[in-house]
Amino acid sequence: MIGAIVLNGERYKGDINADIIVATDGGYNKCDGVCDIVVGDMDSITGTIDKPSIVLNADKDLTDGEFAVGYLIEKGVHQVNIYGLDGGRLDHILANIGLMSQLIKAGVKAVCYCNGFTGYMVDSKLDIQVNQGDIISLSLFTDIAHIILLRGVKWQLEDVLLRKESSLTMSNVAMSDRLYLEVSSGEVLVIVNH
């Protein structure tokens, strides 16, 4: 089962696809109410809610997005698509990327869909379709990651130990319609810029 979380970030211009869609607070307005449930402290929703909701206390130790991650994991999803990850504040963007890390630690595939890019948090293998010419960047979410193999790009890698502060894997170019990455340790955010 695939779950989706719609955050209160940038409004996604494409389709939101999932078996269960969770809008987090103002994310309800970003998806025009097309969701199965709304979670949050309801401090950024405009209008009325016509969907089931879980109202959270405003004085809490987790974000609405983090609550949604736990909710979907409890529902047994094997993948979560996140929409509205970007949208202004850097602290929110980083926390939202952290949601992807929480998901893969729980054994759930994590993908974010944004208007200018798609992101995949990877701790093992990734084999995806891309467009030739897409700009591909790898950004570490852990201090170190061991890249076993990176194929389908101009600058391929094999058996490379990367550090978070390295820019070695920024702005690569897709040379085929497939991107393959294998990681033996660490967490890598693969960003496919469209």
Contacts in CASP RR format, 6 or more apart in sequence:
PFRMAT RR
TARGET T0000
AUTHOR 0000-0000-0000
METHOD contacts of the structure
MODEL  1
MIGAIVLNGERYKGDINADIIVATDGGYNKCDGVCDIVVGDMDSITGTID
KPSIVLNADKDLTDGEFAVGYLIEKGVHQVNIYGLDGGRLDHILANIGLM
SQLIKAGVKAVCYCNGFTGYMVDSKLDIQVNQGDIISLSLFTDIAHIILL
RGVKWQLEDVLLRKESSLTMSNVAMSDRLYLEVSSGEVLVIVNH
1 19 0 8 1.000
1 20 0 8 1.000
1 75 0 8 1.000
1 76 0 8 1.000
1 77 0 8 1.000
1 78 0 8 1.000
2 17 0 8 1.000
2 18 0 8 1.000
2 19 0 8 1.000
2 20 0 8 1.000
2 77 0 8 1.000
2 78 0 8 1.000
2 79 0 8 1.000
2 80 0 8 1.000
2 81 0 8 1.000
3 18 0 8 1.000
3 19 0 8 1.000
3 20 0 8 1.000
3 21 0 8 1.000
3 22 0 8 1.000
3 72 0 8 1.000
3 75 0 8 1.000
3 77 0 8 1.000
3 79 0 8 1.000
3 80 0 8 1.000
3 81 0 8 1.000
4 16 0 8 1.000
4 17 0 8 1.000
4 18 0 8 1.000
4 20 0 8 1.000
4 21 0 8 1.000
4 22 0 8 1.000
4 80 0 8 1.000
4 81 0 8 1.000
4 82 0 8 1.000
4 83 0 8 1.000
5 22 0 8 1.000
5 24 0 8 1.000
5 65 0 8 1.000
5 68 0 8 1.000
5 69 0 8 1.000
5 72 0 8 1.000
5 80 0 8 1.000
5 81 0 8 1.000
5 82 0 8 1.000
5 83 0 8 1.000
5 99 0 8 1.000
6 12 0 8 1.000
6 16 0 8 1.000
6 21 0 8 1.000
6 22 0 8 1.000
6 23 0 8 1.000
6 24 0 8 1.000
6 27 0 8 1.000
6 28 0 8 1.000
6 30 0 8 1.000
6 31 0 8 1.000
6 35 0 8 1.000
6 83 0 8 1.000
6 84 0 8 1.000
7 24 0 8 1.000
7 27 0 8 1.000
7 30 0 8 1.000
7 64 0 8 1.000
7 65 0 8 1.000
7 82 0 8 1.000
7 83 0 8 1.000
7 84 0 8 1.000
7 85 0 8 1.000
7 96 0 8 1.000
8 24 0 8 1.000
8 25 0 8 1.000
8 26 0 8 1.000
8 27 0 8 1.000
8 29 0 8 1.000
8 30 0 8 1.000
8 44 0 8 1.000
8 64 0 8 1.000
8 84 0 8 1.000
9 27 0 8 1.000
9 30 0 8 1.000
9 84 0 8 1.000
9 85 0 8 1.000
9 86 0 8 1.000
9 87 0 8 1.000
9 88 0 8 1.000
9 92 0 8 1.000
10 30 0 8 1.000
10 84 0 8 1.000
10 85 0 8 1.000
10 86 0 8 1.000
10 87 0 8 1.000
10 88 0 8 1.000
10 114 0 8 1.000
10 115 0 8 1.000
11 30 0 8 1.000
11 84 0 8 1.000
12 30 0 8 1.000
12 31 0 8 1.000
12 83 0 8 1.000
12 84 0 8 1.000
12 113 0 8 1.000
12 114 0 8 1.000
12 115 0 8 1.000
13 115 0 8 1.000
14 113 0 8 1.000
16 31 0 8 1.000
16 34 0 8 1.000
16 81 0 8 1.000
16 83 0 8 1.000
17 81 0 8 1.000
18 81 0 8 1.000
19 77 0 8 1.000
20 36 0 8 1.000
20 37 0 8 1.000
20 72 0 8 1.000
20 75 0 8 1.000
20 77 0 8 1.000
21 31 0 8 1.000
21 34 0 8 1.000
21 35 0 8 1.000
21 36 0 8 1.000
21 37 0 8 1.000
22 35 0 8 1.000
22 36 0 8 1.000
22 37 0 8 1.000
22 38 0 8 1.000
22 39 0 8 1.000
22 68 0 8 1.000
22 71 0 8 1.000
22 72 0 8 1.000
23 30 0 8 1.000
23 31 0 8 1.000
23 33 0 8 1.000
23 35 0 8 1.000
23 37 0 8 1.000
23 38 0 8 1.000
23 39 0 8 1.000
23 51 0 8 1.000
24 38 0 8 1.000
24 39 0 8 1.000
24 40 0 8 1.000
24 63 0 8 1.000
24 64 0 8 1.000
24 65 0 8 1.000
24 67 0 8 1.000
24 68 0 8 1.000
25 38 0 8 1.000
25 39 0 8 1.000
25 40 0 8 1.000
25 41 0 8 1.000
25 42 0 8 1.000
25 43 0 8 1.000
25 44 0 8 1.000
25 45 0 8 1.000
25 64 0 8 1.000
26 44 0 8 1.000
26 45 0 8 1.000
26 46 0 8 1.000
27 44 0 8 1.000
27 45 0 8 1.000
27 84 0 8 1.000
28 35 0 8 1.000
28 38 0 8 1.000
28 45 0 8 1.000
28 49 0 8 1.000
28 51 0 8 1.000
29 45 0 8 1.000
29 46 0 8 1.000
29 47 0 8 1.000
30 83 0 8 1.000
30 84 0 8 1.000
31 83 0 8 1.000
33 50 0 8 1.000
33 51 0 8 1.000
35 51 0 8 1.000
36 51 0 8 1.000
36 52 0 8 1.000
37 51 0 8 1.000
37 52 0 8 1.000
37 53 0 8 1.000
37 54 0 8 1.000
37 71 0 8 1.000
38 45 0 8 1.000
38 49 0 8 1.000
38 51 0 8 1.000
38 52 0 8 1.000
38 53 0 8 1.000
38 54 0 8 1.000
39 53 0 8 1.000
39 54 0 8 1.000
39 56 0 8 1.000
39 64 0 8 1.000
39 65 0 8 1.000
39 67 0 8 1.000
39 68 0 8 1.000
39 71 0 8 1.000
40 53 0 8 1.000
40 54 0 8 1.000
40 55 0 8 1.000
40 56 0 8 1.000
40 64 0 8 1.000
40 67 0 8 1.000
41 55 0 8 1.000
41 56 0 8 1.000
41 57 0 8 1.000
41 58 0 8 1.000
41 60 0 8 1.000
41 64 0 8 1.000
42 49 0 8 1.000
42 53 0 8 1.000
42 55 0 8 1.000
43 58 0 8 1.000
54 67 0 8 1.000
54 71 0 8 1.000
56 64 0 8 1.000
56 67 0 8 1.000
60 67 0 8 1.000
63 95 0 8 1.000
65 96 0 8 1.000
65 99 0 8 1.000
66 95 0 8 1.000
66 99 0 8 1.000
66 102 0 8 1.000
69 80 0 8 1.000
69 99 0 8 1.000
69 102 0 8 1.000
69 103 0 8 1.000
72 80 0 8 1.000
72 108 0 8 1.000
73 103 0 8 1.000
73 106 0 8 1.000
73 108 0 8 1.000
77 108 0 8 1.000
78 108 0 8 1.000
78 109 0 8 1.000
79 108 0 8 1.000
79 109 0 8 1.000
79 110 0 8 1.000
79 111 0 8 1.000
80 103 0 8 1.000
80 108 0 8 1.000
80 109 0 8 1.000
80 110 0 8 1.000
80 111 0 8 1.000
81 111 0 8 1.000
81 112 0 8 1.000
81 113 0 8 1.000
82 96 0 8 1.000
82 99 0 8 1.000
82 100 0 8 1.000
82 110 0 8 1.000
82 111 0 8 1.000
82 112 0 8 1.000
82 113 0 8 1.000
83 112 0 8 1.000
83 113 0 8 1.000
83 114 0 8 1.000
84 96 0 8 1.000
84 112 0 8 1.000
84 114 0 8 1.000
85 93 0 8 1.000
85 96 0 8 1.000
85 97 0 8 1.000
85 112 0 8 1.000
85 114 0 8 1.000
86 93 0 8 1.000
86 96 0 8 1.000
86 114 0 8 1.000
87 93 0 8 1.000
96 112 0 8 1.000
97 112 0 8 1.000
97 121 0 8 1.000
97 141 0 8 1.000
97 189 0 8 1.000
98 141 0 8 1.000
99 110 0 8 1.000
100 110 0 8 1.000
100 112 0 8 1.000
100 119 0 8 1.000
100 121 0 8 1.000
100 141 0 8 1.000
100 189 0 8 1.000
101 110 0 8 1.000
101 121 0 8 1.000
101 141 0 8 1.000
101 187 0 8 1.000
103 109 0 8 1.000
103 110 0 8 1.000
103 121 0 8 1.000
104 110 0 8 1.000
104 121 0 8 1.000
104 122 0 8 1.000
104 123 0 8 1.000
104 187 0 8 1.000
110 120 0 8 1.000
110 121 0 8 1.000
111 118 0 8 1.000
111 119 0 8 1.000
111 120 0 8 1.000
111 121 0 8 1.000
112 118 0 8 1.000
112 119 0 8 1.000
113 119 0 8 1.000
116 193 0 8 1.000
116 194 0 8 1.000
117 191 0 8 1.000
117 192 0 8 1.000
117 193 0 8 1.000
117 194 0 8 1.000
118 191 0 8 1.000
118 192 0 8 1.000
118 194 0 8 1.000
119 189 0 8 1.000
119 190 0 8 1.000
119 191 0 8 1.000
119 192 0 8 1.000
120 126 0 8 1.000
120 128 0 8 1.000
120 189 0 8 1.000
120 190 0 8 1.000
120 192 0 8 1.000
121 141 0 8 1.000
121 187 0 8 1.000
121 188 0 8 1.000
121 189 0 8 1.000
121 190 0 8 1.000
122 181 0 8 1.000
122 183 0 8 1.000
122 187 0 8 1.000
122 188 0 8 1.000
122 189 0 8 1.000
122 190 0 8 1.000
123 183 0 8 1.000
123 186 0 8 1.000
123 187 0 8 1.000
123 188 0 8 1.000
124 182 0 8 1.000
124 183 0 8 1.000
125 180 0 8 1.000
125 181 0 8 1.000
125 182 0 8 1.000
125 183 0 8 1.000
126 179 0 8 1.000
126 180 0 8 1.000
126 181 0 8 1.000
126 182 0 8 1.000
126 190 0 8 1.000
127 178 0 8 1.000
127 179 0 8 1.000
127 180 0 8 1.000
127 181 0 8 1.000
128 178 0 8 1.000
128 179 0 8 1.000
128 192 0 8 1.000
129 177 0 8 1.000
129 178 0 8 1.000
129 179 0 8 1.000
130 136 0 8 1.000
130 174 0 8 1.000
130 176 0 8 1.000
130 177 0 8 1.000
130 178 0 8 1.000
130 179 0 8 1.000
130 192 0 8 1.000
131 174 0 8 1.000
131 177 0 8 1.000
131 194 0 8 1.000
132 174 0 8 1.000
132 175 0 8 1.000
132 176 0 8 1.000
132 177 0 8 1.000
133 173 0 8 1.000
133 174 0 8 1.000
133 175 0 8 1.000
134 173 0 8 1.000
134 174 0 8 1.000
134 192 0 8 1.000
134 193 0 8 1.000
134 194 0 8 1.000
135 171 0 8 1.000
135 172 0 8 1.000
135 173 0 8 1.000
135 174 0 8 1.000
135 192 0 8 1.000
135 193 0 8 1.000
136 153 0 8 1.000
136 172 0 8 1.000
136 173 0 8 1.000
136 174 0 8 1.000
136 179 0 8 1.000
136 190 0 8 1.000
136 191 0 8 1.000
136 192 0 8 1.000
136 193 0 8 1.000
137 169 0 8 1.000
137 170 0 8 1.000
137 171 0 8 1.000
137 172 0 8 1.000
137 190 0 8 1.000
137 191 0 8 1.000
137 193 0 8 1.000
138 147 0 8 1.000
138 150 0 8 1.000
138 162 0 8 1.000
138 169 0 8 1.000
138 170 0 8 1.000
138 172 0 8 1.000
138 181 0 8 1.000
138 188 0 8 1.000
138 189 0 8 1.000
138 190 0 8 1.000
138 191 0 8 1.000
139 169 0 8 1.000
139 170 0 8 1.000
139 188 0 8 1.000
139 189 0 8 1.000
139 191 0 8 1.000
140 162 0 8 1.000
140 163 0 8 1.000
140 164 0 8 1.000
140 166 0 8 1.000
140 186 0 8 1.000
140 187 0 8 1.000
140 188 0 8 1.000
140 189 0 8 1.000
141 164 0 8 1.000
141 186 0 8 1.000
141 187 0 8 1.000
141 188 0 8 1.000
141 189 0 8 1.000
142 164 0 8 1.000
142 186 0 8 1.000
142 187 0 8 1.000
143 163 0 8 1.000
143 164 0 8 1.000
144 161 0 8 1.000
144 162 0 8 1.000
144 163 0 8 1.000
144 164 0 8 1.000
144 185 0 8 1.000
144 186 0 8 1.000
145 161 0 8 1.000
145 162 0 8 1.000
145 183 0 8 1.000
145 185 0 8 1.000
145 186 0 8 1.000
145 187 0 8 1.000
145 188 0 8 1.000
146 159 0 8 1.000
146 160 0 8 1.000
146 161 0 8 1.000
146 162 0 8 1.000
146 183 0 8 1.000
146 184 0 8 1.000
146 185 0 8 1.000
146 186 0 8 1.000
147 157 0 8 1.000
147 158 0 8 1.000
147 159 0 8 1.000
147 160 0 8 1.000
147 161 0 8 1.000
147 162 0 8 1.000
147 169 0 8 1.000
147 181 0 8 1.000
147 182 0 8 1.000
147 183 0 8 1.000
147 188 0 8 1.000
148 158 0 8 1.000
148 159 0 8 1.000
148 182 0 8 1.000
148 183 0 8 1.000
148 184 0 8 1.000
149 156 0 8 1.000
149 157 0 8 1.000
149 158 0 8 1.000
149 159 0 8 1.000
149 180 0 8 1.000
149 181 0 8 1.000
149 182 0 8 1.000
150 156 0 8 1.000
150 157 0 8 1.000
150 158 0 8 1.000
150 169 0 8 1.000
150 180 0 8 1.000
150 181 0 8 1.000
150 182 0 8 1.000
151 178 0 8 1.000
151 179 0 8 1.000
151 180 0 8 1.000
151 181 0 8 1.000
152 174 0 8 1.000
152 175 0 8 1.000
152 176 0 8 1.000
152 178 0 8 1.000
152 179 0 8 1.000
152 180 0 8 1.000
153 172 0 8 1.000
153 173 0 8 1.000
153 174 0 8 1.000
153 175 0 8 1.000
153 179 0 8 1.000
154 172 0 8 1.000
154 173 0 8 1.000
154 175 0 8 1.000
155 172 0 8 1.000
155 173 0 8 1.000
157 169 0 8 1.000
160 168 0 8 1.000
162 168 0 8 1.000
162 169 0 8 1.000
162 188 0 8 1.000
174 192 0 8 1.000
179 190 0 8 1.000
179 192 0 8 1.000
181 188 0 8 1.000
181 190 0 8 1.000
END
